[in-house]
Amino acid sequence: MRRHAALATVALASVLFGAPAGAAATASSAAAIVPAAAGACEPGTVVFSPEVPAALAALGAEEANRLATGAGVVVAIVDSGIDAGNPHLAGVVTGGINLVGDGERGDGLSDTTGHGTAIAGQIAAQPIAGSGVVGLAPDARLLSVRVFRSDSQQDVEKGFGPSSQRTADGIHWAADNGADIINVSMSQVFDSVELRSAVEHAAAVGALVVASGGNRVSDPDAEDEPRYPAAYEQALGVSAADANGLATDSSIHGPQVDVTAPGGDVLTAAAGGGDCLFASDAPASSFATGYVSAAAALVAETHPDDPPAGWAYRLTATALRADADKRDDVNGWGFIQPVTAIQLLPDASTRGPVSPFFDTAESAVRPPAAAVDPDQGSSPFLRTRDTALFAAIAGATLLGVLGILIVLRRRRAAAVSPDSQPEERRGGLLEQTAPEDDAP
């Protein structure tokens, strides 16, 4: 949508940027993949589920897709790759790159872990016979940006695990190759110059980075603190909500959390197979991020002239929360509402986060509108009208009485002497009118 430059085949991004890939792995990267039953989601085991993903109902997908489907929007998935052989994803993935250097195909269209494929299915899975799985933005097109093989100790030691430099290179590549939305279902505990620069670059060229706020499942003792790239100002940080729409302790809490979305019992596409249920033990922010990226694609389709900050604002301002003017480090601004985000007509009175469209500094202190309760007497507007009418009648009556008195005085003065009339009038009622100002 933003631009449709031809996808170029490039060498490793570390060569393009003149630096080797960083060796430090993310502390809370890809979410654990938890199948519904042992062996059901292994590559080569093709199983389709007739069930519709529960998250779609929670997100109002049916109504949202009457307004937008993600048509014309490109979503890059910076992850473990995408298995484009899954029938849900046939014709959906338009290109990509493999930055891992592990001998897999260079276009990123392979996925030995299944994490990236699952995210792809959440966003743009196509309906197929025998399956209820479909993406929230089914007409969006995907770029596969493969930046890690897995987060296993073995792959980390080989240099195939997640790394700050490779993630940054992946974001940079996606931004330069047509992505409007960049999904990063990974997080790390430390800030880095290269990652910050990549997110800033994406925003500068018109792409929104949607990133995971972090999972505690990989580190039960992890502290609630900023996670990156979600914590960067230009990124939209996501926490996972449970079936009640609230974030749980399975997600890392902190200032990086902007919104929440469904993250548990996620039914989506599986690598090397059909459908699979993920994160059945605990909600995972990786999958919540996938749904927020899909919602952002719907917003981007309907508001193509907005900057990336505008798409993020529509999602945060309309998110479901108890207090319209308050965010917190657990739920951010609240649970996303795609339909409301699409329909939002922001103005200076829109409550919530700082607006990129208007000065909303005073919106949180607007006086509430007056409410009229018919059981508490007559309307204050009717009382005001009746008071004014009474005053007008009383005034007219007084003027009539004054007029009669003036006529009687004039008649009495004429009967005495014409020479005394001015003196008599100066002491009469007409003297009560204030004199005009002197002319200059």
N, C-alpha and C positions, 0 to 999 in steps of 0.2 A: 504493500500500500504506500509506504513512505517513499520508497524508490525501488525500482526493479532492475538493478544492475545485474549483469550476467554473473553467475557464480563461477569464480575463477578457482582452478585447482592450484593450491599453494603448498609450499613445503611447511615444515614445522614452524609454528608462530615464533618459536624462540629464535629461529634464523631471521625472520622478518624484523624482529625487534632487537636483534643483536645481543641477546642474553640467553643463557641456558635456562631450562625449566627449573623452577625452584624445587628443592628437595623436601621442604617441610610439608607434611600432610596436614589436612584439616583435622581439628580435634573433634568435630561433630559433623561429619560429612553425610554421605548418602544414608537414608533411613534403612533400617533392617527390613528385608523383604520377608513377610510372614504369610505363607500360603494358607488357604482354608483347610487343606488336608495334606499330609505328607505326600510328596511326589506329584501332586496334582498340577503344580506349576513348573515342573522341570522341563527344560527344552526337549522337544520331541513328543511331549505328551499334549496332544491337542484336545482340549476340553472347552466347550462353550457353555455359558450359563444363560438360561432364558430370563434371568432376573435383570431388572433395570437397576443401575447403581443408585443406592439410596441417597447419595449426595445430590443427585440431580433434582430430586423433589425438594430437598432442603434449600437449594439455591434457586428454586423457581425456574428451572430450565425451560419448561414448556412455554411459559409466557415470555421468557427472555428470548427464546429462539424465534418467536413471532416478530420480535423487533430487530434481532441481529443474529447472525450465525458465524461471524468471524470472516465473512467473505472479503477477500482483498487484503487480509492481514497476514503477516508472516511472523511466526513465533519460532525463535531459536531455542533449542533445548541443550544447554551446556551441561553435559552429564556423561553417562557411560556409553552413549551411542543409542541408536534406534534400530531395531530389527524391522526393516521395511517389508520383510516377508510375511509378517502377521497380516492376515486378510483385512483386519480393521484399518490397517494403515496403507493399503494399496492406493497408490496415486497421491498420497497425502504429503509424503516427504519429498521435497523438491531438490534437495542437495545437502551438502555438508562437508565436514572435514574431520579427519582423525589426527589429533595432536598427541596421541599417546606414544606412538612409535613402537607398538608391540607386534607388528607384522600383520595386523588385521587390515581390511580394505581401507584405502585412504579417504573415501568419501564419508566416513562415519556411519555408514549404514550396516553396522553390525553391533551386537550388544551381547557380551558374554555374561553379564550380570543380570540384566533385565530391568534395572532401575530406570534408565532413560526411556525404555519402551513403555513402561507403565505410565510414566508422566505423559508421554506422547498420546497414549490412549485416553487419558483423562481429558486432554485438550481437544483432540480432533479425531477420535475413533469413528469410523464409518459404520452404519448399521449393516449387519450381514445376517443371513438366514440362520436361525437357531440360537442367536445371541441377543441379549437385551442391552449389551454394552454399546454406548455411544458417547462421543465427547460433548462437552459443554459448548465448544465452538467448532462444530463439525466441518465448517467450510473454510477454516483457517488452513494455511499451509505451513509446513514445518521445515526447519533446518536442523540437521543433526550435527552437533558440535561435540565430538567425543574427546573428553579431557581426562578420563581415568578408566582403568579396566575394572578394578574393584578396590575396596578399602581393606582387603585382607592383608595380613602381615607379609605374606609371600609376595604379593604384587607391590606393596609399599617398598619392600627391600629391593625389588627389581627396578624400581622407578616408575612403575605403572599405576601407582596409587594417586589419590587426589593431591594436588599441589597448588599453592597460591599462584605461582607464575603461570601454570597451564590454565588455571581457571580465568586468570586475567587475560591471557592470550585468546582464550575462547570467547570471552565477552567482546573483546576488541574485534575479533574476526567476524562475529555475528553482526555487530553494529555496522561494520563496513561492507557487509554482504546482504543487506536488504532487510534485516530483522526489525520489526516494529516493537515486539515484546521479546525480552530475553529471560527465559526461565533458568534460574540457578538454584536447584534444590540441594544446596550444600551450604555449609557455614564453617567459619574458622574463628578461633578465639583472639587472634591478633590482627591488628591493622597492618596493612602493607601498602607501600607506595604504588606498586604495580597494579594492585587490585583497585585501589581508590581511583587511580588514573583511568583504568578501563571503564569503570562505572561513570565517571565524569565525561569520558569521551562518548559513551553510548548516549547519554542525555544530550550532549551537544549536537549529535547528528540526528536526534529524533527518535531514540529507542528507550523504552522503559525496562529497567532491570527489576525483576520480581524475584526475591530471594528468601530462602528459608531462615527463620529466626533461630534455628538450632534444636536438636533432639537430645533428650537426656538418656535415651535408651542406650546410646553408645558410651555414656559416661554417667552413671547414676549419681556420682558425687559432684557433677559439674555445677559451678556457681551460676547464679543468675547475673549475667553481665552482657555487655554488647557482643554481638556476633557479626561477622563480616562475610559478604558485602552488604547484608541486610541493613546494617547500622549506618551506612552512608546516606547522606541527605537525599541524593538523587534516586535511591533505591526504595522499593516498596517491600517492607519486611513482613513476613507471614508466620503466624503461629497456628498450630493445629487445634481445632475445636472437636469436642465430642458430640454425641448425639443430641445433647441439650444446647449446642451452639456455644459452649464455653471452653476456653483453653484449660488444659490440665497440666499437672506437673510433669507430664511426659515431654513437654516442650520447655525450652530455655526461656525464661522471662527476662525482660530488659528493655532498654530504650529502642532497640531495633525492631520491636513489634509494632506494626502499623495496623494490621487487620488480622482476622482469623477466618478460617474456612474449614470444611469437613476434612478430617485427616485420618479417620479410622474406618476399618472395614471397607476399603476402597476396591471396588470391582472394576477392573480395567484390562487392557491388553497385556499379554505376556510374551516375552521373547521366546522364539522357537515353538510357539504353541498357539493357544487360543485365548481364553480368559483366565484371570486369576484374582483371588481376593487377597489384598495386601493390608498390612498393619491391623490385623485382627486382635493383637494383644494390647496395643495402645495406639492412640492417634499419633501420626508422624507428620511433622511440619513439611517434609519433602512433598508429600501428596497434597497437603493443604496449599502449598505453593503452586502446584500444577493447576488446581482449580482457580486460584486467583489469577494466574496467567491467562487462563481461558476467559475469565470474566473481563480481564483487561483487553483482550482481543475483541470482545463484543463491544466494549466501550469505544475502543479505537475505531472500529468500523463505523459506528454511528456519530462519532465526533472526530473525523479525520484531520480537522484543522487545529485541534488542541495540541499543545506541547505534551511531552510525556508526563510532566508534572500535573497537567490537567486531567489526564486519565487516572493517575494515582489519586488526585484530589476527589474526583467523582466517586471513587470506591471508598475512600476513607470518610468523606462527609456524609455519605448515605448509609454507612455501616450501622448495624443494629446494636444499640448500647443503651444503658439505663439513663445516662446523663449526656445530653446532646453536646455539652461543652467540655466533656472530660474524656481523656484517654488515660490508660494505665499500662504498666509494664507487663501485664498478663494477657489482656485481650486487645491492647492497642485501642483503636477507635471502634472496634467491635466486629461483628460477624457480617461478611459482605452480603450485599443485596443487589445482584446484577441488574434486575429490572429497574429499581429505583436509581441506580447509578447511571443507567442509560437515559432515563427520563429527566434527570436533574437539570433544572434551569437555574444555575447559580446566580446569586446576586449578593449585595452587600449585607443582607440579613441572614445568609445561610450560616447555620450554626456548626461549630466543630473546628476542624483544623484550619490553619492559615490558608487562605485562598490565593491561587495564582492569577485569578481573574479580577477580584475586587479587594478593596481594603475592608476586611471583616473584623478589625480590631475592636469595634464597639458592638459586634453582633451578640456577644455573650451577655451583655448587660442591657439588652433592649427591654423596656417595660412590657409586661404581659398585656395582651389585648383585653379590654374590658368585657366581662361576660354578663349577660342579662339573664337572670333567673326569673321566669314568670311566676314562680311560687313565692317570691320575695317582694311582692308588690308590683306596681307598674314600672314599665321601663324607664330608666333615667332619661332616655331621649324623649319620651312622651311627657315626662314631668317638666323637662326644660321647655318643651313647646307650650304646655299649658301655662307655665309661669309667664312666658313672653306674651301670650295672648291676653292674660289677665292684666298685665302691665299696660298693654296697648289700649284696652278698653278703659281702664282707670284714667290714663292720660287724656284720652279723648273727652271723657266726662269732665275732667278738670278744666280743659280748655274751653268747653262750652259754658261752664259757670263763669269763668273769667271774662268771656266775651259779653255775657249779660251784664256783669258789673261795670264793664267799660262803657257800654251804651248808656246805662243809667247815670253814670257820672257825667258823661258829656251833656246829656239833656239837662241835668241840674245846673251845670256851669253856664250853659247858654241862657238860662232863665235869670241869672244874676247880673252879669256884665261881661261883654266881650273882652275888655281890657284885663280882666282878672283870669281869663281862661288859661294862658300859658303858665302862670304861676300855679294855678290849680293842677294842671297836668304834670308839671315837674315834680309835684309831691305825690302823684298818683302811681298806678301800677305800671305804666309804660316806662318808668325810670329804672325798672328792674333789669332791663336789657343791657348787657355790657357794651360800652362804647367801642367803636372800631379803632384800630391802631391808626396813628397819624401817618399820613402819606409822607414819604421821604422828600 
